[in-house]
Amino acid sequence: MKTQQPRKPLSPQRKLRLQEAEIVVIGDRCKGCGYCIEFCPKKGLGYGNKLNIHGVHPPVVKNDEECVRCGMCEAICPHMAIFLVGRKEKK
């Protein structure tokens, strides 16, 4: 019997984006739990250098090109300190 070779996964021709949006972080609302950084599927978030009013380092986008705008950071943040905002078209 002839064995079948495993198939290669399909890969998109361009970078996949679930939606066109901008990531907004309200630094002073962040309490430093780190859930957004830990659960980011693409590991695109990291701790920033500046301290906020709570004495923690709020998250920043490390690699904007890797972010697929899935909204996981927004959904998991217990303090609503990070969210996605749709980009406005230039006229």
KOLSE-773680 format. One record per residue: x, y, z of N, C-alpha, C in turn; residue in one letter; residue number from 1. Coordinates in steps of 0.05 Angstrom, whole numbers. Layout:
N
<pt n_X="X" n_Y="Y" n_Z="Z" ca_X="X" ca_Y="Y" ca_Z="Z" c_X="X" c_Y="Y" c_Z="Z" residu="a" num="NUM"/>
...
// end
This chain:
91
<pt n_X="16" n_Y="-24" n_Z="0" ca_X="0" ca_Y="0" ca_Z="0" c_X="17" c_Y="25" c_Z="0" residu="m" num="1"/>
<pt n_X="8" n_Y="44" n_Z="-14" ca_X="22" ca_Y="70" ca_Z="-15" c_X="13" c_Y="88" c_Z="7" residu="k" num="2"/>
<pt n_X="32" n_Y="99" n_Z="22" ca_X="24" ca_Y="117" ca_Z="44" c_X="21" c_Y="145" c_Z="33" residu="t" num="3"/>
<pt n_X="2" n_Y="159" n_Z="44" ca_X="-3" ca_Y="187" ca_Z="36" c_X="15" c_Y="206" c_Z="51" residu="q" num="4"/>
<pt n_X="24" n_Y="226" n_Z="36" ca_X="40" ca_Y="247" ca_Z="49" c_X="21" c_Y="266" c_Z="62" residu="q" num="5"/>
<pt n_X="29" n_Y="277" n_Z="85" ca_X="12" ca_Y="297" ca_Z="98" c_X="10" c_Y="322" c_Z="81" residu="p" num="6"/>
<pt n_X="-14" n_Y="334" n_Z="82" ca_X="-18" ca_Y="358" ca_Z="66" c_X="-7" c_Y="382" c_Z="81" residu="r" num="7"/>
<pt n_X="2" n_Y="401" n_Z="65" ca_X="12" ca_Y="426" ca_Z="77" c_X="-12" c_Y="444" c_Z="84" residu="k" num="8"/>
<pt n_X="-10" n_Y="459" n_Z="106" ca_X="-32" ca_Y="477" ca_Z="113" c_X="-34" c_Y="500" c_Z="93" residu="p" num="9"/>
<pt n_X="-58" n_Y="510" n_Z="89" ca_X="-61" ca_Y="533" ca_Z="71" c_X="-51" c_Y="558" c_Z="86" residu="l" num="10"/>
<pt n_X="-37" n_Y="574" n_Z="71" ca_X="-28" ca_Y="599" ca_Z="83" c_X="-38" c_Y="622" c_Z="66" residu="s" num="11"/>
<pt n_X="-48" n_Y="644" n_Z="78" ca_X="-58" ca_Y="666" ca_Z="62" c_X="-36" c_Y="680" c_Z="47" residu="p" num="12"/>
<pt n_X="-44" n_Y="693" n_Z="25" ca_X="-25" ca_Y="707" ca_Z="8" c_X="-15" c_Y="733" c_Z="21" residu="q" num="13"/>
<pt n_X="-31" n_Y="744" n_Z="40" ca_X="-24" ca_Y="769" ca_Z="53" c_X="-29" c_Y="765" c_Z="83" residu="r" num="14"/>
<pt n_X="-20" n_Y="785" n_Z="99" ca_X="-24" ca_Y="784" ca_Z="127" c_X="-54" c_Y="785" c_Z="133" residu="k" num="15"/>
<pt n_X="-63" n_Y="767" n_Z="151" ca_X="-91" ca_Y="765" ca_Z="158" c_X="-98" c_Y="786" c_Z="179" residu="l" num="16"/>
<pt n_X="-119" n_Y="800" n_Z="174" ca_X="-130" ca_Y="819" ca_Z="194" c_X="-159" c_Y="813" c_Z="197" residu="r" num="17"/>
<pt n_X="-168" n_Y="809" n_Z="222" ca_X="-196" ca_Y="804" ca_Z="226" c_X="-213" c_Y="829" c_Z="222" residu="l" num="18"/>
<pt n_X="-202" n_Y="852" n_Z="229" ca_X="-215" ca_Y="878" ca_Z="224" c_X="-194" c_Y="900" c_Z="224" residu="q" num="19"/>
<pt n_X="-201" n_Y="921" n_Z="210" ca_X="-183" ca_Y="944" ca_Z="210" c_X="-190" c_Y="961" c_Z="235" residu="e" num="20"/>
<pt n_X="-172" n_Y="962" n_Z="253" ca_X="-177" ca_Y="977" ca_Z="278" c_X="-151" c_Y="986" c_Z="290" residu="a" num="21"/>
<pt n_X="-153" n_Y="1004" n_Z="309" ca_X="-129" ca_Y="1014" ca_Z="324" c_X="-132" c_Y="1005" c_Z="353" residu="e" num="22"/>
<pt n_X="-110" n_Y="997" n_Z="365" ca_X="-110" ca_Y="989" ca_Z="393" c_X="-105" c_Y="1014" c_Z="411" residu="i" num="23"/>
<pt n_X="-123" n_Y="1019" n_Z="430" ca_X="-121" ca_Y="1042" ca_Z="447" c_X="-118" c_Y="1031" c_Z="476" residu="v" num="24"/>
<pt n_X="-98" n_Y="1042" n_Z="490" ca_X="-93" ca_Y="1035" ca_Z="518" c_X="-97" c_Y="1060" c_Z="535" residu="v" num="25"/>
<pt n_X="-115" n_Y="1059" n_Z="555" ca_X="-117" ca_Y="1080" ca_Z="574" c_X="-99" c_Y="1073" c_Z="597" residu="i" num="26"/>
<pt n_X="-75" n_Y="1084" n_Z="597" ca_X="-54" ca_Y="1076" ca_Z="615" c_X="-61" c_Y="1078" c_Z="645" residu="g" num="27"/>
<pt n_X="-75" n_Y="1099" n_Z="652" ca_X="-82" ca_Y="1103" ca_Z="681" c_X="-104" c_Y="1085" c_Z="690" residu="d" num="28"/>
<pt n_X="-118" n_Y="1072" n_Z="672" ca_X="-139" ca_Y="1053" ca_Z="680" c_X="-127" c_Y="1025" c_Z="686" residu="r" num="29"/>
<pt n_X="-103" n_Y="1020" n_Z="675" ca_X="-91" ca_Y="993" ca_Z="678" c_X="-82" c_Y="988" c_Z="707" residu="c" num="30"/>
<pt n_X="-87" n_Y="965" n_Z="717" ca_X="-79" ca_Y="957" ca_Z="744" c_X="-56" c_Y="937" c_Z="744" residu="k" num="31"/>
<pt n_X="-46" n_Y="930" n_Z="720" ca_X="-22" ca_Y="914" ca_Z="718" c_X="-26" c_Y="884" c_Z="720" residu="g" num="32"/>
<pt n_X="-50" n_Y="874" n_Z="715" ca_X="-55" ca_Y="845" ca_Z="717" c_X="-40" c_Y="829" c_Z="696" residu="c" num="33"/>
<pt n_X="-36" n_Y="841" n_Z="672" ca_X="-21" ca_Y="827" ca_Z="651" c_X="-37" c_Y="807" c_Z="635" residu="g" num="34"/>
<pt n_X="-63" n_Y="805" n_Z="639" ca_X="-79" ca_Y="786" ca_Z="624" c_X="-78" c_Y="791" c_Z="594" residu="y" num="35"/>
<pt n_X="-79" n_Y="816" n_Z="586" ca_X="-78" ca_Y="823" ca_Z="557" c_X="-52" c_Y="813" c_Z="545" residu="c" num="36"/>
<pt n_X="-30" n_Y="816" n_Z="559" ca_X="-4" ca_Y="808" ca_Z="549" c_X="-2" c_Y="777" c_Z="548" residu="i" num="37"/>
<pt n_X="-11" n_Y="765" n_Z="569" ca_X="-9" ca_Y="735" ca_Z="572" c_X="-26" c_Y="721" c_Z="551" residu="e" num="38"/>
<pt n_X="-50" n_Y="731" n_Z="546" ca_X="-69" ca_Y="717" ca_Z="529" c_X="-69" c_Y="726" c_Z="500" residu="f" num="39"/>
<pt n_X="-52" n_Y="745" n_Z="493" ca_X="-51" ca_Y="754" ca_Z="465" c_X="-41" c_Y="730" c_Z="447" residu="c" num="40"/>
<pt n_X="-57" n_Y="722" n_Z="428" ca_X="-49" ca_Y="698" ca_Z="412" c_X="-24" c_Y="702" c_Z="395" residu="p" num="41"/>
<pt n_X="-18" n_Y="727" n_Z="388" ca_X="5" ca_Y="733" ca_Z="371" c_X="28" c_Y="745" c_Z="387" residu="k" num="42"/>
<pt n_X="25" n_Y="747" n_Z="413" ca_X="46" ca_Y="759" ca_Z="431" c_X="55" c_Y="786" c_Z="421" residu="k" num="43"/>
<pt n_X="35" n_Y="803" n_Z="413" ca_X="41" ca_Y="829" ca_Z="403" c_X="41" c_Y="851" c_Z="424" residu="g" num="44"/>
<pt n_X="34" n_Y="845" n_Z="449" ca_X="34" ca_Y="864" ca_Z="470" c_X="56" c_Y="860" c_Z="490" residu="l" num="45"/>
<pt n_X="66" n_Y="881" n_Z="502" ca_X="86" ca_Y="879" ca_Z="523" c_X="83" c_Y="901" c_Z="543" residu="g" num="46"/>
<pt n_X="98" n_Y="900" n_Z="564" ca_X="97" ca_Y="922" ca_Z="584" c_X="112" c_Y="946" c_Z="574" residu="y" num="47"/>
<pt n_X="100" n_Y="970" n_Z="578" ca_X="113" ca_Y="995" ca_Z="570" c_X="134" c_Y="1004" c_Z="591" residu="g" num="48"/>
<pt n_X="148" n_Y="1025" n_Z="585" ca_X="168" ca_Y="1036" ca_Z="603" c_X="158" c_Y="1055" c_Z="623" residu="n" num="49"/>
<pt n_X="136" n_Y="1068" n_Z="618" ca_X="125" ca_Y="1089" ca_Z="636" c_X="108" c_Y="1077" c_Z="657" residu="k" num="50"/>
<pt n_X="109" n_Y="1089" n_Z="681" ca_X="91" ca_Y="1081" ca_Z="703" c_X="66" c_Y="1097" c_Z="702" residu="l" num="51"/>
<pt n_X="44" n_Y="1085" n_Z="710" ca_X="19" ca_Y="1100" ca_Z="711" c_X="13" c_Y="1108" c_Z="740" residu="n" num="52"/>
<pt n_X="-11" n_Y="1118" n_Z="746" ca_X="-18" ca_Y="1128" ca_Z="772" c_X="-19" c_Y="1106" c_Z="793" residu="i" num="53"/>
<pt n_X="-22" n_Y="1081" n_Z="784" ca_X="-23" ca_Y="1058" ca_Z="802" c_X="5" c_Y="1046" c_Z="807" residu="h" num="54"/>
<pt n_X="25" n_Y="1057" n_Z="794" ca_X="53" ca_Y="1047" ca_Z="798" c_X="59" c_Y="1022" c_Z="782" residu="g" num="55"/>
<pt n_X="44" n_Y="1017" n_Z="760" ca_X="49" ca_Y="994" ca_Z="743" c_X="55" c_Y="1003" c_Z="715" residu="v" num="56"/>
<pt n_X="67" n_Y="985" n_Z="699" ca_X="73" ca_Y="991" ca_Z="671" c_X="50" c_Y="981" c_Z="654" residu="h" num="57"/>
<pt n_X="34" n_Y="999" n_Z="642" ca_X="12" ca_Y="991" ca_Z="625" c_X="23" c_Y="978" c_Z="599" residu="p" num="58"/>
<pt n_X="6" n_Y="962" n_Z="585" ca_X="15" ca_Y="949" ca_Z="561" c_X="19" c_Y="968" c_Z="538" residu="p" num="59"/>
<pt n_X="36" n_Y="960" n_Z="520" ca_X="40" ca_Y="975" ca_Z="494" c_X="40" c_Y="954" c_Z="472" residu="v" num="60"/>
<pt n_X="35" n_Y="962" n_Z="448" ca_X="36" ca_Y="945" ca_Z="425" c_X="65" c_Y="942" c_Z="417" residu="v" num="61"/>
<pt n_X="77" n_Y="918" n_Z="419" ca_X="105" ca_Y="914" ca_Z="412" c_X="108" c_Y="912" c_Z="382" residu="k" num="62"/>
<pt n_X="90" n_Y="897" n_Z="369" ca_X="93" ca_Y="892" ca_Z="340" c_X="66" c_Y="894" c_Z="327" residu="n" num="63"/>
<pt n_X="61" n_Y="917" n_Z="316" ca_X="35" ca_Y="923" ca_Z="303" c_X="30" c_Y="905" c_Z="279" residu="d" num="64"/>
<pt n_X="50" n_Y="897" n_Z="265" ca_X="47" ca_Y="880" ca_Z="241" c_X="37" c_Y="852" c_Z="248" residu="e" num="65"/>
<pt n_X="43" n_Y="842" n_Z="271" ca_X="35" ca_Y="815" ca_Z="279" c_X="6" c_Y="815" c_Z="290" residu="e" num="66"/>
<pt n_X="-3" n_Y="837" n_Z="300" ca_X="-30" ca_Y="838" ca_Z="312" c_X="-51" c_Y="833" c_Z="291" residu="c" num="67"/>
<pt n_X="-70" n_Y="815" n_Z="296" ca_X="-92" ca_Y="809" ca_Z="277" c_X="-118" c_Y="822" c_Z="285" residu="v" num="68"/>
<pt n_X="-118" n_Y="838" n_Z="306" ca_X="-141" ca_Y="853" ca_Z="316" c_X="-164" c_Y="834" c_Z="323" residu="r" num="69"/>
<pt n_X="-157" n_Y="813" n_Z="338" ca_X="-177" ca_Y="793" ca_Z="346" c_X="-195" c_Y="803" c_Z="369" residu="c" num="70"/>
<pt n_X="-185" n_Y="822" n_Z="385" ca_X="-201" ca_Y="833" ca_Z="406" c_X="-199" c_Y="818" c_Z="432" residu="g" num="71"/>
<pt n_X="-181" n_Y="798" n_Z="434" ca_X="-177" ca_Y="783" ca_Z="459" c_X="-169" c_Y="801" c_Z="482" residu="m" num="72"/>
<pt n_X="-151" n_Y="819" n_Z="477" ca_X="-142" ca_Y="838" ca_Z="498" c_X="-165" c_Y="854" c_Z="509" residu="c" num="73"/>
<pt n_X="-182" n_Y="863" n_Z="491" ca_X="-205" ca_Y="879" ca_Z="499" c_X="-225" c_Y="862" c_Z="515" residu="e" num="74"/>
<pt n_X="-229" n_Y="837" n_Z="507" ca_X="-248" ca_Y="820" ca_Z="520" c_X="-239" c_Y="811" c_Z="548" residu="a" num="75"/>
<pt n_X="-213" n_Y="808" n_Z="552" ca_X="-203" ca_Y="796" ca_Z="576" c_X="-195" c_Y="817" c_Z="597" residu="i" num="76"/>
<pt n_X="-193" n_Y="842" n_Z="590" ca_X="-184" ca_Y="863" ca_Z="609" c_X="-206" c_Y="869" c_Z="629" residu="c" num="77"/>
<pt n_X="-201" n_Y="863" n_Z="655" ca_X="-222" ca_Y="868" ca_Z="675" c_X="-227" c_Y="897" c_Z="681" residu="p" num="78"/>
<pt n_X="-209" n_Y="915" n_Z="673" ca_X="-211" ca_Y="943" ca_Z="680" c_X="-218" c_Y="960" c_Z="655" residu="h" num="79"/>
<pt n_X="-223" n_Y="947" n_Z="633" ca_X="-230" ca_Y="961" ca_Z="607" c_X="-209" c_Y="982" c_Z="600" residu="m" num="80"/>
<pt n_X="-184" n_Y="975" n_Z="603" ca_X="-162" ca_Y="994" ca_Z="598" c_X="-152" c_Y="992" c_Z="570" residu="a" num="81"/>
<pt n_X="-159" n_Y="971" n_Z="555" ca_X="-149" ca_Y="968" ca_Z="528" c_X="-173" c_Y="960" c_Z="510" residu="i" num="82"/>
<pt n_X="-174" n_Y="972" n_Z="487" ca_X="-197" ca_Y="967" ca_Z="469" c_X="-189" c_Y="973" c_Z="440" residu="f" num="83"/>
<pt n_X="-206" n_Y="964" n_Z="422" ca_X="-202" ca_Y="969" ca_Z="393" c_X="-221" c_Y="991" c_Z="384" residu="l" num="84"/>
<pt n_X="-211" n_Y="1009" n_Z="367" ca_X="-227" ca_Y="1030" ca_Z="355" c_X="-224" c_Y="1028" c_Z="325" residu="v" num="85"/>
<pt n_X="-246" n_Y="1029" n_Z="311" ca_X="-245" ca_Y="1028" ca_Z="282" c_X="-231" c_Y="1052" c_Z="270" residu="g" num="86"/>
<pt n_X="-215" n_Y="1048" n_Z="250" ca_X="-201" ca_Y="1070" ca_Z="237" c_X="-220" c_Y="1084" c_Z="218" residu="r" num="87"/>
<pt n_X="-217" n_Y="1110" n_Z="218" ca_X="-234" ca_Y="1127" ca_Z="200" c_X="-220" c_Y="1129" c_Z="173" residu="k" num="88"/>
<pt n_X="-236" n_Y="1128" n_Z="152" ca_X="-226" ca_Y="1131" ca_Z="125" c_X="-218" c_Y="1160" c_Z="120" residu="e" num="89"/>
<pt n_X="-195" n_Y="1164" n_Z="107" ca_X="-187" ca_Y="1191" ca_Z="99" c_X="-203" c_Y="1199" c_Z="74" residu="k" num="90"/>
<pt n_X="-212" n_Y="1224" n_Z="74" ca_X="-228" ca_Y="1234" ca_Z="50" c_X="-211" c_Y="1252" c_Z="33" residu="k" num="91"/>
// end
